[in-house]
Every structure is written in C-alpha cells, then in structure tokens.
Amino acid sequence: MSPTFKHVLTPPPDMAFRDMLSGVHNVKESTSVLHGMIETSNKMGDIPLVFSNIAEAPGHRAALNVLEKSRLCEMFDISPGDLIDVLAWAMENPSEPEIVDASDAPVMQSGQEQVDLGKIPIPWHFEEDGGRYQSASIIVAQYSGVRNVSFHRQLLRDSNHTVARLVPRHLRTISAEAAEVGDDVPIAVVNGPDPTVLLAAAMSFSDYVDELTVASSLHMRLHGSPLKVVVLPNGVMVPADAEYAMEARITTERDDEGPYVDITGTVDDIRQEHVIEYDCVHHRIDPIFHALIPTGIEHRTLMGMPRAPTIKNSVSKVVECVDVHMTDGGCGWLSSVVQIVPKNEGDGMQAIEAAFRGHPSMKQVVVVDEDIDISDPKRVEWALMTRWQPDKDTIIMSGQRGSSLDPSRAEDGVTSKIGMDATLTPGADKSPFESVL
C-alpha cells in the first residue's frame, strides 16, 4: 500500500553530505582521532561539529552529530510525518540511478597513491572499543549478480585491512557463499554520501533489494532528480558525490573484531569476523569523514528512522496511523510511540499488535491520540498516567524473538514484549482527559 502524502513536496536543491554542514560549529583546535572527537562532543553538548585540524590526518576533516531527524526535515523542507511516508514510498518504488562519467564525480577528484587508512580520520571514540572504528561507512557489495548496500562497523587492523562485523543478514550470506568457493567479494566502502543514501542503506528488507535503487527513488522524490553514481575501476557502483569511495574486497580471512560500544551503550563481544582488504582510496578534494558516535543521535537516527515507515505501514492496515516515533530511551530501536486516530473500540490494541509485526525487534510500544506530541517523553508519560489502565489497556507477549541489541534477552534470544494503549475511547466525552497545558 503506497502512502498518501499530506502535502505536495517542492524538491529542495540537490544535497551532498557536506551541504548538511552549513552553520555547523567548526573546531579549529588540533584534535586527535584517539578519543579527541568524542571528548570535544561531550564537552560541547553533542552539537553538530566539524573538525578542521585532525592531528593524524592532515588534509582531511571530520564531522559528527550532523544527521538528525529534525535537521533532515528542515533541510528537506518536509514534516516528520511526511518524511516517514516518503521513506515508505521509496521502499516500494525503487528506480535506477544515473551513471555519470568518473571525470564528473566529485568522489573521484583525489585519493591516496598508496593505501593508508591510518591517515584517514577514522576515530577511536570510546576507550572500551577495540580500536579505531568506521561506524558511518557503508559497504556496497556486488557478487554473483546481486548488489547490496548496508552499514557494517569496521575495526581498523592495519594500514590496508579492517575487520567488519557482518550481522546475519544479506551481506553475511553473500560473503559466506563466496567463501565456500574461495572467492573474495568485490566491494566499495563509502563514507559521506548524501542523506538519501545513508537512509536507504539503513533499511532492512526480507528479500534482496538493491538499496541504491531505493536511494535513487528517495532522491528523485526529495530533489527531483535520480541519484548520480559512478562505477569504480573494480566494477562497483558508488554515489558520485560521496566524500570517500574505497575499493576493497571481503576476503576469506577471519580475525578478532571488538569489543565495541553498541547503540545501547553496552559493550559488544569479541568475535571472529570478516577481514576486508583495501586496494584503492578515492575521495573528494578536502574530504570530510563522517565520524558517527555509536549510541549518539546519528546512530539512533539511522537505526530508527527507517523502521518508522514499516511500523506505520503495518499499523495503517488496521487503523489510521498518523505518525511513529522511535524513542531515544529505546536507543532508536527497541521502543516506539505510535500515534493513531482510533475509530472503534479496540483500535489501540490492534495498533500495538500491528506495530510489533512491522518491527519485530521492538520490545515496547505505546499508542497515543493525535493531541499527544510523540517526540516529547513527558507528554507520552502524561498520556499514560491519565488515559491508560494497566489491567485492561496492556498487552504482554511472552516467548517472543528478541533483538540481539537487548542484553537482557535469554541466551536463546527469546524475550517478552509490552504494549500500552493510552488512547481515549472513540466517541466518549474527552473533556476530562484534555490538557489545558
């Protein structure tokens, strides 16, 4: 079911990653990749930052805290609800990107004569991490006629190798199939593409879907033109306006990866994971590395925002759904607030069940009416305290498949889930429940 947009979108100008940095605070002081960026961010209150003097990476800048839902909506000139609908539309209407010549691709403007990843501002944010990590870089893989685009954290091992955590999804399956016959998987590691690519890469599909075609559709809807791409010498297609595009291969070698502070703020384990060997590094002139902080606002945005449309689509099949918010306390992944227009008795409970179908990794859902600001946790709790009765407006589901990000789940991955209906009874007198604040 394709969404109906509340407003006709007027495409804003085309936007590259660096166009998001207008007005962002520039840190001119010398900053180290070894804990320096996160220390500055913590001191300054997690505001968007650009570091223009990276001690270990002369000629490169770094940016963090820039990708956040409200900023995206402002730059796209679109409401949060419409952005969710546009994401859903792009998922259902992929379109081919436009291939441009390498000479017209900003990402091919410069590069390293000899690969040395240590000279790129790949940060070591948390002391608990196993080392310097790429967390905002995406992997574009092409193997056996399949292209996949997805996020995978990479631990810097040496000058031309990383160790990547490939969770059990499509790229891990592709890599395993290649390893069985002794093949490397040709890839590109891309950092700093425009936001449409980052949002598409964060999406999850049950079937193989070329996320570059979803990004192109999203780009067309938001900017009025298809995504421009360039084909690297290794045959892999990448966004033409990215900051970095690095030719590499997922090898058959495995090595230790971790520990790593994940989105929940807890430390993930050390595992034997996939070694990536880098062959060539292309980048813009004066490139800006996206140095996302795990657990931070960008991490929650990229994890949670692509889940909102799948939840909204699922809920919309049973009741009118206005908006979905993935909560900060739920790390943008484990908890949501769903805003509906209840018309019949029991619509709130149906919405809860549908929300869990739309995002099975969730652990908690709260359903509220249109008058509640779902992004304000105080208003959501107010709705619960004034409109919800625990004994009759609650669903508790036992023996459910849990998220690997939830450290409280059982060893076999099983968890319980809770849904709370804080909506008013349709047709009832609402005056006792309306807030004057």
Secondary structure, 3 states (H helix, E strand, C coil): CCCCCCCCCCCCCCCCHHHHHCCCEEECCCECCECHHHHHHHHHCCCCEEECCECCCCCCEEEECCCCHHHHHHHHCCCHHHHHHHHHHHHHCCCCCEECCHHHCHHHCEECCCCCHHHCCCCECCCCCCCCEECCCEEEEEECCEEEEEECCEEEEECCEEEECCCCCHHHHHHHHHHHCCCCEEEEEEECCCHHHHHHHCCCCCCCCCHHHHHHHHHHHHHCCCCEEEECCCCCEEECCCCEEEEEEEEEEEEEECCEECCCCCEECCEEEEEEEEEEEEECCCCEEECCCCCCHHHHHHHHCCHHHHHHHHHHCCCEEEEEEECCCCCCCCEEEEEEECCCCCHHHHHHHHHHHHCCCCCEEEEECCCCCCCCHHHHHHHHHHHCCCCCCEEEEEEEECCCCCCCCCCCCEEEEEEEECCCCCCCCCHHHCCCC
